[in-house]
Amino acid sequence: MADPYAALGVSRGASADEIKKAYRTLAKQLHPDRNKDNPAATERFGKVTQAYDLLTDKDKRARFDRGEIDGDGNPTSPFGAGPFGQGGPGGPGGFRPDYGGGSDGDIGDIFEGLFGGRAGGGGFAGGFGRRQPPAKGANAAYRLAVPFIDAATLAPQRITLGDGKTIDLKLPAGVENGTQMRLAGKGQPGPGGAGDAIVTIEVQPHRFFTRDGDDIRLDLPVSLAEAVLGGPVRVPTPDGAVMLTVPKGSSSGKTLRIKGRGFHKKTGGRGDELVTLMIELPADDAALAAFVEGWAGRDRGDPRARFGV
């Protein structure tokens, strides 16, 4: 991919919002699910996704703008194209010449300093002209939206790749926003084999669960009778509803713990579900108002005394 800006149809000075808007428009038009009989569209879908990932990474975008990396995210060569092939020595994977035999104290050390390593371990003179192994194809970038419950329970996910093929993914323990999964050989084709597919996970928000590390939090409405008298109540969890006992005399804000109903941990096991009780009073209940009016203990103690007001 020569120019990620051109791939998305935006200017070099485009804002993050403009880049996001352009990507959404193109992704909607080119998604493989809508172009099953159009391989050119699915190929372009992979390229615009790769362009979006590069331009939304502030560091990579700045490096591209300075000419330090190309549109595929690979380092550019200060020597330009030459006897090594297009894009400079070593191809898209970066500069890795095989220097052959010889001493270590030679010009190979200069290349080691420039490019961060030497492939042959030998001197510069012995084999500088040796042909390099064919380069692999570029990596393909994807984003996968995962429902909150699926992320918590590690439910298998299905993704359609740029070539139109659909595969099932097994989410890793500890999965979170930004988790990346590498699918070997599922990227762009190349003379040395296909590159990899890099799938970035985006865990979607839930309408009443929130995440707190490996734990899950839930604000649970309870009635006045349930708070005063206590008893079992039905509570949702990512794995289905369970019964939870509310202690007698519970106040709003009291937190109860359900073991092992949170996210799977990288180290094994699962977090917990933390349930915070929220007392809900009925509106315009005359009987309840009359009871409180005549309740002998209604003025007993000051719940705000600790505030000193």
Disulfide bonds with the S-S distance in Angstrom:
none
